[in-house]
Amino acid sequence: MTCTTSAPSVFRIFRGLVNCVILPLFLLIGPFAQPGWSQAGGVLSERYSPHSPKYNHTHQSAKFEFPDSETTTKTILAQSSLPVLEEEERDLEAEKQPDVTERPVEPITRAVPIFGEAVREKGFDLPLPFGTGVNLVFMSQSIELRNVKVGFGGPVQEVEGLDFSDAQSHDAAVTARLDMWLLPFANIYGIFGSVNGETEIDLEISNVVGGLPPIGLPPIFQPGGSIDLNIDYNGTTFGGGMTLAGGYKNFFASVDGNYTYSNIDVVDGDIKVYTITPRVGFYWNPVAVPGSLTAWVGGMYMRYRQTVTDDINLQEFDSRLPSVEIDFELDIKNDTPWNTIFGGQWSITKRWQFTAEGGFGDRSHLITGLFFRF
């Protein structure tokens, strides 16, 4: 049996399927498949809404106006921006949820810094009051030598007319540090550690005058000769200091001053070093790394004084010379007291901090430190 269908009846069947089956199914599935439509689809919601005047839901005159292809394409592209809408929805959901913050780090005591509670009540965040850590210090600088005295197995006597060139000192120290914020703007600390180093001296004898020992000097000590002295030393160092600091927004300024004693094996008495270091800098909280970063520039003033006493065997200069011990004594001070510094600190957490600082100029140095606060 053959079944024939006219074109109008086919259109009515297709239109009936669209109005009664496909369109309701599309409207039901659409909100679940594209959750952003109800917010972004003003055009689409209006065009396909059952309550739209463009959609007449009657059996007598069921009429549906399909959008033109250009409008449909634009609407689909507009609804394809789902990642942004989903991100906005997640942000709204996150705002509705209660904030989950980490438990604040509490200091071991609130007795210090003095006036610390009053400052915290004003909304300022203070560092933990106590800190301990270790510093590694490497330093090289030009030095000036004066008051040279020489002796051969007897009392040393002052020698004039000696010229020194390329005199350098190289020091390395490991120190432990304990500090406390006494006031919100004042930190006091003490240090203790070990130091070892070397002093390099090129001694040129041009016009030697003065009371030299009444013995014949080898040719190397005659006018016009030169001596290369390398004095090695090691010992202990201890001292203390204070740092004054203040800030505004992300910027800060500080001044650090300390005074240290060093007792080394080639010195009769203590080496006294005074240091004053002003700094200015800023801090920020980058997204890429945990914690906060601080950077600064400044200058370091160092007043360095010491008297070195040692003895050298003549055969250390020339194997042809007799084995005679030379006793000597000389005063050393740094040639240029100021140098430029730059550095930074990484506060990994509120408890752990890593610091690095470098200096350049006539004096160069590198300081690194790891600290724990409580």
Secondary structure, 3 states (H helix, E strand, C coil): CCCCCCHHHHHHHHHHHHHHHHHHHHHHHHHHHCCCHHHHCHHHHHHHCCCCCCEECCCCCCEECCCCHHHHHHHHHHHCCHHHHHHHHHHHHHHHCCCCCCCCCCCCCCCCCCCHHHHHHCCCCCCCCEEEEEEEEEEEEEEEEEEEEEECCCCCEECEEEEEEEEEEEEEEEEEEEEEEEECCEEEEEEEEEEEEEEEEEEEEEEEECCCCCCCCCHHHCCCCEEEEEEEEEEEEEEEEEEEEEEECCEEEEEEEEEEEEEECCCCCCEEEEEEEEEEEEEECCCCCCCEEEEEEEEEEEEEEEEEEEEEEHHHCCCCCCCCEEEEEEEEEECCCEEEEEEEEEECCCCEEEEEEEEECCEEEEEEEEEEEC
